Amino acid sequence: MTKIRIAIQKSGRLNEDSLKILKECGIAIDNGKDQLKATARNFPLEVFYLRNGDIPQYLRDGVVDIAIIGENVLIEKGEGITIVERLNFSKCKVSLAIPKSVKYNSVKDFEGKRIATSYPNTVKNYLKEKGVKADLHIINGSVEIAPNIGLADGICDIVSSGSTLFKNGLKEVEIMLRSEAVLAVSPQINRERELLLSKLQFRIQSVLRARQSKYVLLNAPNNKLDEILALLPGMRSPTVLPLAEEGWSSVHTVINKDTFWEVIDELKTAGAEGILVCPIEKMVL
């Protein structure tokens, strides 16, 4: 049987988030400790656990068909590799940072300065767009120490919470790009595996929609029903059912989690009562 081969990060946060979304897609993976490859029990899928920075080359060579990878890594090393799904997790920034004590005016301040980074292509392209020339020191590993030991005037690195910069006496001064986990596809994927990818994408999209939504049930007096329904979104339209108590209806709908509390406040003001909120496991459209 043909199996689609997916690469995910060998360890770290992206590894955990990648396995989580596959599990939510109903895919069971036998993953022994320190395994470099595992097979799904209930879907034609093989999982390869690889170093994040090596994944673009494995995709390019056709060793794996798809990968869950940080967009920042593709921008740095994945030219020609297609993104088919943005996954909305493992978000970060790729930023320029300098010592806290140094005054900063603009990106022009990096002219002629030394920048330590693991993302030389990203920095080079960004500075070229800004008309700035700097000396890049390529470091594989922790770059935050570089200004403190006199190796560089600033750094370019991934920033999530900013705590690592703070601990090393640095401040973020330029956000070059914002990144998240994406589903990327090898340019060498064949037709048979493309069909499997479509099935996997369908599952992933159902999970992502569910993560962004809440199922809401509420009671509404019929004389205020039109006003309440006008506030509600839904996959097509809210469901309205009569209650046993005359003059009242039960309303069922789906609300995006980003606007959830604002909509709930408006519903209460409009007269909605007994509002129940439930998580959604999958949302298939």
GUKE-362121 format. One record per residue: x, y, z of N, C-alpha, C, O in turn; residue in three letters. Coordinates in steps of 0.001 Angstrom, whole numbers. Example, Ala and Ser with C-alpha at 12.3 -4.5 7.8 and 13.67 -1.06 7.14 Angstrom:
! GUKE-362121
SITE       nxx       nyy       nzz      caxx      cayy      cazz       cxx       cyy       czz       oxx       oyy       ozz    aa
SITE     13190     -5690      7800     12300     -4500      7800     13200     -3300      7800     14236     -3319      8465   ala
SITE     12850     -2250      7080     13670     -1060      7140     12900        30      7870     13409      1138      8039   ser
//
This chain:
! GUKE-362121
SITE       nxx       nyy       nzz      caxx      cayy      cazz       cxx       cyy       czz       oxx       oyy       ozz    aa
SITE       836     -1194         0         0         0         0       876      1251         0      1857      1331       740   met
SITE       514      2225      -837      1227      3496      -865       963      4280       412      -170      4346       887   thr
SITE      2007      4868       959      1876      5694      2156      2474      7060      1877      3475      7184      1171   lys
SITE      1848      8081      2440      2404      9422      2325      3398      9626      3458      3143      9230      4595   ile
SITE      4527     10242      3147      5617     10399      4107      5661     11847      4589      5821     12776      3797   arg
SITE      5518     12018      5888      5510     13353      6471      6706     13537      7401      7026     12648      8190   ile
SITE      7359     14683      7306      8459     15023      8209      7964     15996      9263      7238     16941      8954   ala
SITE      8356     15763     10507      8091     16721     11568      9385     16898     12370     10303     16082     12292   ile
SITE      9427     17963     13122     10617     18261     13913     10877     17138     14915      9946     16600     15515   gln
SITE     12148     16793     15088     12532     15665     15923     12179     15881     17390     11779     14939     18075   lys
SITE     12324     17112     17880     12010     17402     19288     11631     18867     19420     11825     19658     18497   ser
SITE     11084     19223     20589     10725     20611     20836      9241     20880     20676      8444     19967     20463   gly
SITE      8887     22149     20783      7495     22560     20775      6788     22217     19469      5639     21777     19476   arg
SITE      7470     22417     18362      6842     22120     17072      6567     20631     16923      5580     20244     16298   leu
SITE      7423     19796     17487      7190     18361     17477      5894     18025     18211      5063     17267     17711   asn
SITE      5734     18596     19398      4549     18326     20217      3275     18803     19528      2271     18092     19506   glu
SITE      3321     20014     18964      2136     20560     18295      1791     19778     17029       618     19616     16690   asp
SITE      2816     19298     16339      2583     18521     15106      1913     17187     15426       957     16793     14759   ser
SITE      2416     16493     16448      1816     15218     16843       400     15416     17367      -471     14566     17178   leu
SITE       183     16556     18030     -1148     16839     18567     -2171     16989     17452     -3266     16435     17544   lys
SITE     -1832     17733     16396     -2815     17936     15330     -3060     16637     14557     -4178     16390     14106   ile
SITE     -2022     15805     14401     -2235     14513     13748     -3158     13629     14584     -4006     12914     14050   leu
SITE     -2978     13689     15905     -3855     12921     16791     -5292     13417     16700     -6228     12618     16679   lys
SITE     -5470     14741     16645     -6818     15300     16531     -7445     14974     15182     -8667     15008     15033   glu
SITE     -6612     14660     14206     -7108     14208     12899     -7481     12729     12912     -7861     12169     11883   cys
SITE     -7369     12094     14090     -7743     10692     14226     -6669      9732     13776     -6953      8563     13512   gly
SITE     -5424     10210     13684     -4319      9368     13215     -3515      8879     14416     -2974      9681     15177   ile
SITE     -3440      7568     14580     -2720      6956     15702     -1328      6555     15251     -1168      5789     14301   ala
SITE      -316      7084     15945      1074      6834     15554      1799      6072     16649      1795      6483     17809   ile
SITE      2418      4964     16280      3258      4216     17221      4618      4896     17269      5415      4781     16338   asp
SITE      4871      5597     18352      6085      6394     18432      6924      5968     19630      6703      6435     20747   asn
SITE      7882      5087     19396      8786      4671     20465      9838      5725     20729     10095      6573     19875   gly
SITE     10444      5684     21888     11451      6677     22254     12638      6608     21286     13134      5529     20964   lys
SITE     13076      7781     20836     14236      7938     19952     14051      7304     18576     15029      7082     17862   asp
SITE     12806      7012     18196     12559      6515     16843     12771      7634     15835     12429      8785     16106   gln
SITE     13322      7314     14692     13482      8292     13625     12384      8157     12575     12203      9040     11737   leu
SITE     11654      7045     12629     10545      6822     11698      9472      6007     12385      9771      5073     13129   lys
SITE      8222      6357     12136      7099      5625     12730      5972      5533     11709      5877      6347     10791   ala
SITE      5123      4530     11887      4017      4302     10961      2687      4474     11679      2520      4021     12812   thr
SITE      1740      5132     11015       397      5285     11574      -347      3958     11482      -199      3209     10516   ala
SITE     -1152      3686     12511     -1894      2416     12541     -3159      2455     11693     -3612      1422     11200   arg
SITE     -3728      3648     11522     -5062      3716     10906     -5146      4720      9760     -6234      5179      9412   asn
SITE     -4012      5055      9181     -3976      5948      8020     -2672      5645      7273     -1649      5391      7910   phe
SITE     -2688      5666      5940     -1472      5345      5178      -442      6477      5265      -279      7262      4330   pro
SITE       242      6540      6400      1146      7640      6718      2393      7122      7421      2304      6302      8335   leu
SITE      3553      7604      6992      4806      7360      7685      5335      8699      8199      5329      9694      7474   glu
SITE      5790      8717      9446      6303      9930     10059      7819      9838     10176      8349      8866     10715   val
SITE      8515     10852      9669      9969     10948      9785     10290     12068     10779      9827     13197     10615   phe
SITE     11079     11757     11805     11472     12751     12806     12853     13287     12432     13852     12571     12508   tyr
SITE     12894     14566     12025     14115     15133     11462     14487     16457     12136     13654     17093     12782   leu
SITE     15728     16854     11978     16152     18185     12418     15437     19223     11570     15352     19088     10350   arg
SITE     14929     20252     12216     14117     21253     11529     14823     21819     10295     14225     21949      9227   asn
SITE     16112     22153     10465     16832     22773      9371     17104     21850      8200     17426     22321      7109   gly
SITE     16981     20525      8403     17227     19557      7327     15979     19274      6497     16074     18754      5385   asp
SITE     14812     19613      7035     13552     19226      6377     13405     19805      4971     12977     19073      4079   ile
SITE     13738     21086      4715     13581     21586      3337     14319     20761      2302     13798     20539      1209   pro
SITE     15522     20302      2620     16278     19507      1652     15633     18141      1438     15623     17633       317   gln
SITE     15098     17544      2493     14402     16261      2355     13158     16424      1465     12835     15535       677   tyr
SITE     12468     17555      1595     11319     17833       731     11772     18017      -714     11171     17465     -1635   leu
SITE     12811     18778      -901     13309     19076     -2240     13760     17801     -2956     13548     17642     -4158   arg
SITE     14382     16902     -2202     14889     15657     -2785     13809     14588     -2946     14050     13557     -3574   asp
SITE     12617     14825     -2384     11549     13834     -2493     11678     12682     -1523     10994     11670     -1674   gly
SITE     12555     12814      -513     12673     11768       511     11398     11714      1341     10954     10636      1736   val
SITE     10803     12891      1609      9485     12970      2239      8564     13734      1297      9019     14524       469   val
SITE      7271     13492      1431      6293     14113       530      5763     15434      1085      5507     16373       332   asp
SITE      5601     15499      2405      5052     16686      3050      5778     16889      4371      6488     16003      4846   ile
SITE      5592     18070      4961      6219     18339      6251      5423     19396      7000      4842     20302      6403   ala
SITE      5410     19260      8317      4943     20341      9178      6202     21045      9657      7033     20452     10345   ile
SITE      6337     22315      9288      7589     23028      9496      7318     24499      9747      6292     25029      9321   ile
SITE      8230     25152     10433      8088     26588     10636      8263     27333      9323      9184     27049      8557   gly
SITE      7382     28279      9068      7469     29060      7835      8817     29781      7743      9352     29963      6650   glu
SITE      9363     30190      8891     10640     30890      8905     11767     30017      8319     12671     30529      7659   asn
SITE     11704     28706      8563     12729     27798      8028     12597     27692      6512     13601     27634      5802   val
SITE     11349     27667      6012     11153     27615      4561     11639     28894      3895     12235     28848      2819   leu
SITE     11389     30033      4529     11849     31300      3969     13377     31317      3887     13949     31840      2931   ile
SITE     14025     30743      4894     15489     30720      4929     16078     29675      3975     17061     29943      3284   glu
SITE     15464     28468      3942     16098     27356      3225     15211     26655      2204     15673     25743      1517   lys
SITE     13962     27055      2091     13012     26257      1307     12538     26870        15     11361     26757      -326   gly
SITE     13424     27515      -710     13027     28127     -1973     12449     27077     -2919     13035     26011     -3107   glu
SITE     11296     27385     -3513     10667     26476     -4466      9741     25452     -3847      9125     24661     -4561   gly
SITE      9632     25456     -2514      8748     24510     -1825      7407     25192     -1540      7367     26317     -1043   ile
SITE      6327     24506     -1855      4983     25089     -1764      4350     24857      -393      4432     23767       173   thr
SITE      3718     25907       123      2910     25807      1345      1457     25582       936       913     26342       136   ile
SITE       827     24539      1482      -569     24251      1126     -1539     24527      2271     -2748     24600      2052   val
SITE     -1024     24681      3483     -1917     24929      4628     -1159     25689      5716       -61     25298      6111   glu
SITE     -1759     26776      6193     -1221     27486      7350     -1906     26897      8578     -3129     26757      8596   arg
SITE     -1123     26546      9615     -1643     25720     10698     -1975     26482     11979     -2555     25911     12902   leu
SITE     -1618     27751     12048     -2057     28620     13153     -1551     28164     14520     -2234     28356     15525   asn
SITE      -359     27561     14569       272     27277     15860      1785     27443     15726      2306     27653     14631   phe
SITE      2479     27343     16864      3929     27557     16897      4309     28888     16232      5189     28945     15373   ser
SITE      3621     29950     16654      3875     31267     16067      5103     31913     16704      5377     31737     17892   lys
SITE      5824     32654     15890      7004     33366     16380      7322     34501     15419      6666     34669     14391   cys
SITE      8340     35275     15773      8842     36344     14911     10319     36083     14641     11002     35461     15454   lys
SITE     10805     36552     13514     12240     36594     13269     12625     38068     13318     12178     38865     12493   val
SITE     13456     38419     14292     13692     39827     14604     15162     40153     14741     16000     39279     14962   ser
SITE     15451     41428     14605     16770     41962     14905     16743     42533     16311     15772     43177     16709   leu
SITE     17806     42297     17059     17893     42781     18436     19290     43326     18700     20274     42907     18090   ala
SITE     19342     44281     19636     20612     44904     20017     20659     45034     21532     19631     44862     22187   ile
SITE     21829     45334     22114     21900     45538     23569     20963     46647     24029     20792     47652     23339   pro
SITE     20356     46459     25199     19409     47436     25742     20006     48833     25877     19310     49838     25732   lys
SITE     21296     48876     26155     21947     50161     26415     22186     50986     25154     22512     52169     25247   ser
SITE     22031     50390     23999     22323     51080     22731     21075     51792     22226     20006     51189     22130   val
SITE     21212     53073     21904     20094     53832     21351     19803     53354     19929     20727     53057     19171   lys
SITE     18527     53280     19569     18154     52788     18243     17221     53777     17566     16253     54250     18160   tyr
SITE     17532     54081     16310     16698     55011     15535     15951     54316     14406     14738     54472     14261   asn
SITE     16688     53546     13609     16063     52849     12483     16982     51727     12036     18071     51542     12579   ser
SITE     16523     50975     11028     17308     49860     10515     18632     50357      9919     19582     49586      9786   val
SITE     18688     51626      9567     19937     52203      9039     21060     52134     10063     22233     52208      9696   lys
SITE     20722     51994     11339     21745     51896     12388     22601     50643     12237     23685     50558     12816   asp
SITE     22120     49664     11460     22891     48423     11267     23933     48556     10155     24691     47619      9906   phe
SITE     23978     49704      9488     24962     49910      8429     26381     49689      8968     26814     50341      9919   glu
SITE     27089     48749      8328     28468     48466      8698     28646     47704     10002     29776     47469     10428   gly
SITE     27536     47310     10650     27623     46607     11938     27705     45096     11727     27460     44583     10636   lys
SITE     28060     44400     12814     28170     42946     12787     26893     42326     13381     26478     42689     14481   arg
SITE     26283     41402     12653     25046     40751     13095     25270     39249     13169     25640     38628     12173   ile
SITE     25048     38662     14335     25144     37211     14509     23780     36583     14251     22769     37075     14750   ala
SITE     23742     35502     13479     22453     34912     13129     22585     33492     12619     23641     33074     12145   thr
SITE     21476     32753     12731     21345     31437     12090     20498     31551     10831     20200     30546     10186   ser
SITE     20108     32782     10477     19227     33033      9335     19883     34020      8357     19342     35100      8117   tyr
SITE     21033     33659      7798     21756     34613      6957     20987     35068      5715     21051     36243      5352   pro
SITE     20266     34165      5064     19533     34544      3852     18407     35516      4168     18179     36478      3435   asn
SITE     17705     35254      5267     16607     36129      5680     17123     37534      5993     16544     38531      5561   thr
SITE     18232     37598      6759     18804     38903      7118     19317     39628      5879     19073     40821      5700   val
SITE     20027     38898      5032     20613     39496      3833     19531     40110      2945     19677     41235      2466   lys
SITE     18441     39361      2728     17358     39858      1875     16651     41049      2500     16291     41999      1805   asn
SITE     16453     40998      3815     15774     42102      4506     16615     43379      4428     16099     44445      4093   tyr
SITE     17901     43270      4735     18765     44447      4725     18939     44993      3308     19057     46203      3114   leu
SITE     18954     44102      2327     19068     44542       931     17869     45403       542     18018     46424      -129   lys
SITE     16665     44972       976     15450     45750       709     15522     47135      1352     14986     48106       818   glu
SITE     16189     47212      2502     16280     48476      3236     17495     49309      2824     17687     50419      3322   lys
SITE     18311     48778      1921     19483     49499      1480     20585     49567      2520     21315     50555      2594   gly
SITE     20710     48517      3328     21689     48479      4411     22686     47358      4162     22302     46256      3772   val
SITE     23977     47640      4390     25013     46619      4283     25592     46348      5669     26000     47272      6373   lys
SITE     25622     45085      6048     26157     44701      7359     27013     43453      7202     26952     42765      6183   ala
SITE     27806     43174      8222     28682     42001      8239     27990     40895      9030     27741     41046     10226   asp
SITE     27678     39781      8362     26940     38698      9013     27891     37640      9552     28804     37192      8857   leu
SITE     27660     37244     10814     28391     36137     11427     27406     34986     11598     26469     35087     12389   his
SITE     27608     33902     10871     26678     32768     10909     27008     31874     12089     28117     31353     12203   ile
SITE     26023     31704     12969     26187     30883     14170     25072     29859     14208     23901     30219     14091   ile
SITE     25406     28604     14367     24402     27557     14536     24249     27265     16023     25079     26591     16632   asn
SITE     23168     27790     16589     22953     27615     18023     22514     28921     18643     21940     29778     17972   gly
SITE     22785     29069     19916     22364     30272     20635     23174     31475     20176     24398     31500     20303   ser
SITE     22477     32471     19640     23171     33664     19144     23091     34823     20136     23772     35834     19965   val
SITE     22257     34680     21175     22015     35795     22085     23273     36240     22835     23368     37386     23274   glu
SITE     24227     35335     22978     25445     35642     23727     26415     36500     22920     27305     37128     23493   ile
SITE     26253     36534     21595     27234     37166     20714     27550     38626     21070     28730     38975     21129   ala
SITE     26564     39492     21307     26919     40879     21660     27654     40979     22993     28499     41859     23159   pro
SITE     27358     40107     23938     27984     40169     25266     29451     39766     25256     30207     40153     26147   asn
SITE     29857     38994     24256     31262     38574     24191     32023     39324     23101     33158     38981     22772   ile
SITE     31384     40348     22550     32051     41187     21571     32122     40629     20174     32859     41151     19338   gly
SITE     31355     39556     19894     31383     38942     18568     30542     39721     17560     30832     39720     16363   leu
SITE     29485     40392     18059     28579     41090     17156     27976     42307     17856     27971     42413     19082   ala
SITE     27467     43223     17024     26783     44412     17558     25302     44144     17784     24658     44826     18580   asp
SITE     24766     43155     17088     23362     42796     17221     23145     41377     16740     24073     40723     16264   gly
SITE     21930     40910     16865     21617     39547     16443     20321     39519     15636     19516     40449     15693   ile
SITE     20139     38455     14898     18847     38124     14294     18484     36731     14771     19268     35793     14626   cys
SITE     17284     36595     15345     16894     35285     15861     15374     35207     15962     14660     36193     15784   asp
SITE     14910     33991     16257     13489     33769     16529     13139     34391     17876     13893     34269     18842   ile
SITE     11988     35060     17931     11489     35634     19181     10064     35137     19400      9198     35310     18543   val
SITE      9832     34522     20549      8477     34093     20917      7944     35021     21992      7155     35920     21699   ser
SITE      8365     34815     23234      7915     35677     24334      8842     36862     24557      8433     37863     25144   ser
SITE     10077     36762     24100     11054     37821     24324     11860     37641     25594     12746     38446     25883   gly
SITE     11566     36590     26365     12248     36387     27647     13740     36089     27464     14560     36517     28276   ser
SITE     14097     35355     26397     15508     35039     26167     16299     36305     25862     17422     36470     26339   thr
SITE     15717     37192     25071     16377     38470     24793     16588     39244     26088     17670     39773     26341   leu
SITE     15540     39303     26904     15594     40059     28157     16700     39537     29073     17453     40310     29665   phe
SITE     16782     38215     29177     17785     37609     30059     19210     37901     29598     20141     37910     30403   lys
SITE     19373     38139     28301     20698     38400     27759     20958     39887     27510     21890     40255     26795   asn
SITE     20123     40730     28107     20336     42169     28020     20113     42753     26641     20749     43740     26273   gly
SITE     19201     42144     25863     18928     42598     24505     17512     43134     24371     16649     42840     25198   leu
SITE     17276     43919     23331     15929     44420     23031     15637     44235     21542     16508     44416     20691   lys
SITE     14415     43877     21261     13966     43694     19882     13763     45063     19238     13096     45928     19806   glu
SITE     14347     45261     18031     14226     46570     17381     13601     46504     15987     13067     47504     15507   val
SITE     13659     45356     15340     13060     45211     14009     12445     43822     13881     13120     42819     14113   glu
SITE     11160     43760     13511     10520     42478     13194     10617     42274     11690      9980     42993     10920   ile
SITE     11403     41306     11276     11602     41066      9850     10469     40247      9241     10063     40495      8105   met
SITE      9956     39270      9993      8824     38481      9508      8133     37792     10674      8732     37560     11724   leu
SITE      6869     37474     10469      6089     36701     11440      5859     35313     10860      5525     35168      9684   arg
SITE      6037     34303     11689      6019     32928     11211      5040     32075     12016      4700     32400     13153   ser
SITE      4600     30990     11409      3793     29976     12081      4087     28640     11432      4750     28581     10396   glu
SITE      3604     27579     12025      3758     26262     11417      2918     26184     10144      1802     26702     10085   ala
SITE      3472     25531      9133      2764     25359      7867      2907     23912      7405      3797     23183      7842   val
SITE      2014     23524      6519      2118     22224      5856      2715     22474      4477      2111     23141      3637   leu
SITE      3904     21933      4256      4632     22154      3001      4699     20856      2205      4652     19764      2771   ala
SITE      4810     20990       885      4756     19821       -12      5997     19745      -885      6484     20756     -1391   val
SITE      6496     18535     -1050      7641     18299     -1927      7255     18552     -3381      6160     18173     -3797   ser
SITE      8133     19185     -4165      7851     19352     -5596      7850     18021     -6353      7441     17966     -7513   pro
SITE      8306     16952     -5699      8377     15646     -6361      7240     14706     -5964      7264     13533     -6334   gln
SITE      6249     15190     -5221      5153     14318     -4799      4415     13772     -6024      4176     14503     -6985   ile
SITE      4056     12484     -5985      3355     11895     -7130      1837     11967     -6944      1341     12350     -5884   asn
SITE      1119     11591     -7995      -346     11733     -8019     -1000     10893     -6928     -1944     11345     -6280   arg
SITE      -507      9679     -6723     -1089      8779     -5725      -999      9392     -4328     -1952      9337     -3551   glu
SITE       149      9970     -4025       335     10579     -2702      -371     11930     -2594      -719     12358     -1494   arg
SITE      -583     12596     -3712     -1372     13832     -3701     -2806     13553     -3244     -3410     14369     -2548   glu
SITE     -3341     12407     -3634     -4701     12029     -3213     -4751     11799     -1705     -5719     12174     -1043   leu
SITE     -3695     11176     -1167     -3624     10991       281     -3468     12333       994     -4029     12546      2069   leu
SITE     -2700     13232       384     -2548     14571       955     -3895     15282      1029     -4185     15953      2019   leu
SITE     -4709     15143         9     -6042     15774         7     -6891     15268      1170     -7591     16045      1820   ser
SITE     -6824     13961      1428     -7579     13389      2547     -7068     13912      3880     -7852     14217      4779   lys
SITE     -5738     14016      4004     -5157     14533      5237     -5501     16007      5422     -5829     16432      6530   leu
SITE     -5428     16787      4350     -5771     18212      4438     -7216     18419      4866     -7521     19320      5647   gln
SITE     -8104     17573      4345     -9518     17662      4726     -9672     17512      6231    -10434     18248      6858   phe
SITE     -8951     16561      6809     -9005     16348      8259     -8407     17541      9008     -8973     18023      9990   arg
SITE     -7262     18002      8529     -6597     19124      9196     -7482     20364      9180     -7595     21054     10193   ile
SITE     -8106     20653      8049     -8975     21826      7949    -10154     21729      8904    -10570     22733      9483   gln
SITE    -10697     20524      9073    -11806     20322     10012    -11368     20605     11447    -12115     21195     12228   ser
SITE    -10149     20179     11787     -9612     20412     13128     -9341     21898     13349     -9664     22436     14408   val
SITE     -8749     22564     12354     -8408     23984     12492     -9656     24841     12630     -9676     25782     13424   leu
SITE    -10706     24525     11859    -11962     25275     11990    -12549     25094     13382    -13050     26048     13978   arg
SITE    -12488     23865     13900    -13031     23587     15233    -12256     24354     16304    -12849     24876     17248   ala
SITE    -10940     24422     16160    -10118     25144     17135    -10477     26625     17202    -10335     27267     18242   arg
SITE    -10945     27153     16074    -11243     28586     16009    -12682     28915     16386    -13093     30073     16313   gln
SITE    -13450     27904     16788    -14890     28114     16968    -15401     27555     18287    -14798     26658     18876   ser
SITE    -16525     28100     18738    -17240     27614     19918    -18703     27372     19538    -19304     28156     18803   lys
SITE    -19259     26283     20046    -20685     25999     19818    -21479     26626     20949    -21199     26382     22123   tyr
SITE    -22466     27432     20598    -23212     28201     21589    -24702     27848     21511    -25297     27820     20433   val
SITE    -25282     27581     22679    -26727     27376     22796    -27263     28434     23753    -26644     28708     24781   leu
SITE    -28405     29030     23425    -28972     30054     24304    -30494     30047     24191    -31068     29556     23219   leu
SITE    -31114     30598     25199    -32560     30771     25194    -32875     32229     24883    -32221     33143     25384   asn
SITE    -33897     32430     24040    -34242     33788     23627    -35758     33993     23664    -36505     33143     23180   ala
SITE    -36220     35113     24236    -37650     35426     24154    -38012     35723     22703    -37269     36411     22003   pro
SITE    -39140     35212     22256    -39504     35350     20847    -39632     36804     20401    -39379     37126     19240   asn
SITE    -40030     37691     21332    -40183     39087     20937    -38837     39800     20728    -38796     40935     20253   asn
SITE    -37735     39118     21090    -36405     39694     20860    -35552     38824     19928    -34352     39041     19761   lys
SITE    -36214     37840     19334    -35492     36854     18529    -34794     37480     17329    -33639     37162     17050   leu
SITE    -35482     38366     16619    -34887     38981     15431    -33623     39765     15791    -32625     39705     15073   asp
SITE    -33672     40493     16897    -32511     41280     17327    -31336     40366     17693    -30185     40660     17370   glu
SITE    -31644     39259     18368    -30587     38320     18770    -29994     37607     17558    -28777     37449     17464   ile
SITE    -30853     37173     16626    -30361     36479     15434    -29484     37389     14578    -28558     36920     13917   leu
SITE    -29776     38685     14592    -28973     39628     13803    -27537     39722     14317    -26641     40144     13587   ala
SITE    -27321     39330     15573    -25981     39385     16172    -25172     38130     15909    -23960     38101     16123   leu
SITE    -25864     37077     15436    -25220     35767     15396    -24706     35379     14019    -25410     35515     13019   leu
SITE    -23469     34893     13978    -22972     34249     12770    -23419     32801     12799    -24201     32413     13667   pro
SITE    -22950     32020     11889    -23235     30584     11875    -22620     29983     10637    -22196     30708      9737   gly
SITE    -22564     28642     10577    -21995     28013      9388    -22867     28329      8166    -22331     28539      7078   met
SITE    -24163     28366      8316    -25063     28852      7282    -26018     29853      7895    -26105     30996      7445   arg
SITE    -26734     29427      8920    -27558     30343      9706    -27838     29662     11042    -27778     28436     11130   ser
SITE    -28143     30438     12083    -28430     29823     13385    -29626     28877     13308    -30522     29056     12483   pro
SITE    -29625     27874     14177    -30757     26959     14304    -31672     27466     15410    -31208     27781     16505   thr
SITE    -32979     27545     15128    -33952     28038     16103    -34996     26949     16339    -35632     26470     15401   val
SITE    -35162     26563     17621    -36132     25542     18000    -37037     26089     19091    -36573     26809     19975   leu
SITE    -38337     25753     19042    -39240     26238     20098    -38978     25518     21421    -38721     24314     21434   pro
SITE    -39044     26252     22530    -38949     25661     23857    -40333     25220     24320    -41347     25640     23763   leu
SITE    -40366     24366     25350    -41647     23935     25909    -42399     25127     26498    -43629     25174     26473   ala
SITE    -41644     26084     27024    -42270     27289     27584    -42676     28220     26443    -41842     28604     25624   glu
SITE    -43933     28574     26394    -44459     29400     25311    -43776     30769     25304    -43523     31371     26347   glu
SITE    -43487     31235     24081    -42883     32562     23940    -41372     32556     23971    -40744     33614     23926   gly
SITE    -40772     31359     24048    -39314     31261     24098    -38808     30279     23041    -39504     29340     22654   trp
SITE    -37578     30522     22586    -36943     29634     21614    -35509     29333     22053    -34877     30102     22777   ser
SITE    -35030     28190     21588    -33629     27821     21794    -32866     28097     20499    -33295     27706     19413   ser
SITE    -31735     28775     20635    -30932     29142     19460    -29575     28452     19550    -28908     28504     20583   val
SITE    -29180     27814     18468    -27894     27119     18393    -27066     27755     17272    -27580     28004     16181   his
SITE    -25791     28016     17543    -24937     28592     16507    -23467     28343     16825    -23132     27754     17853   thr
SITE    -22609     28793     15940    -21159     28698     16106    -20580     30104     16080    -20925     30908     15214   val
SITE    -19690     30403     17042    -19081     31725     17143    -17562     31585     17078    -16976     30716     17723   ile
SITE    -16941     32449     16295    -15480     32461     16216    -14896     32866     17566    -15373     33814     18190   asn
SITE    -13871     32154     18017    -13329     32394     19349    -12684     33770     19479    -12574     34296     20587   lys
SITE    -12254     34364     18358    -11613     35675     18412    -12590     36790     18754    -12200     37818     19308   asp
SITE    -13868     36584     18420    -14884     37609     18709    -15894     37115     19750    -16924     37748     19984   thr
SITE    -15580     35982     20364    -16533     35302     21230    -17091     36190     22342    -18309     36333     22453   phe
SITE    -16228     36789     23169    -16722     37536     24331    -17491     38787     23926    -18454     39159     24596   trp
SITE    -17090     39433     22860    -17836     40609     22395    -19262     40225     21998    -20225     40912     22336   glu
SITE    -19371     39096     21262    -20703     38640     20823    -21558     38224     22022    -22753     38517     22063   val
SITE    -20951     37543     22997    -21694     37116     24189    -22236     38326     24938    -23390     38314     25367   ile
SITE    -21431     39369     25104    -21889     40594     25776    -23078     41211     25049    -24034     41657     25683   asp
SITE    -23020     41237     23721    -24117     41802     22929    -25378     40957     23049    -26485     41493     23099   glu
SITE    -25214     39631     23096    -26366     38729     23233    -27067     38939     24570    -28296     38984     24626   leu
SITE    -26296     39067     25641    -26880     39295     26964    -27650     40604     26987    -28752     40673     27533   lys
SITE    -27071     41643     26395    -27737     42952     26346    -29039     42871     25552    -30015     43550     25870   thr
SITE    -29041     42033     24516    -30231     41900     23664    -31315     41029     24293    -32422     40955     23761   ala
SITE    -31018     40355     25430    -32036     39574     26114    -31832     38073     26112    -32708     37342     26574   gly
SITE    -30718     37591     25614    -30448     36151     25618    -30185     35674     27043    -29580     36389     27841   ala
SITE    -30648     34450     27361    -30465     33870     28695    -29964     32431     28562    -30022     31832     27489   glu
SITE    -29469     31893     29686    -29066     30491     29726    -28080     30133     28633    -28250     29127     27943   gly
SITE    -27044     30955     28470    -26079     30744     27389    -25100     29635     27763    -24400     29726     28771   ile
SITE    -25060     28592     26944    -24130     27474     27149    -23091     27486     26047    -23417     27719     24883   leu
SITE    -21837     27236     26406    -20743     27244     25454    -20060     25886     25475    -19688     25390     26539   val
SITE    -19895     25283     24301    -19282     23946     24206    -18129     23969     23215    -18205     24646     22190   cys
SITE    -17054     23233     23514    -15969     23109     22528    -16433     22262     21363    -17341     21442     21501   pro
SITE    -15806     22461     20214    -16109     21691     19014    -14904     20812     18694    -13780     21304     18599   ile
SITE    -15138     19532     18531    -14024     18619     18258    -13604     18689     16803    -12412     18777     16508   glu
SITE    -14564     18650     15889    -14281     18750     14454    -15386     19595     13831    -16514     19617     14323   lys
SITE    -15053     20290     12745    -16070     21033     12007    -15911     20712     10522    -14983     21196      9873   met
SITE    -16808     19905      9996    -16743     19461      8608    -17754     20253      7794    -18954     20219      8069   val
SITE    -17260     20962      6792    -18147     21764      5944    -18306     21119      4581    -19017     21648      3726   leu
//
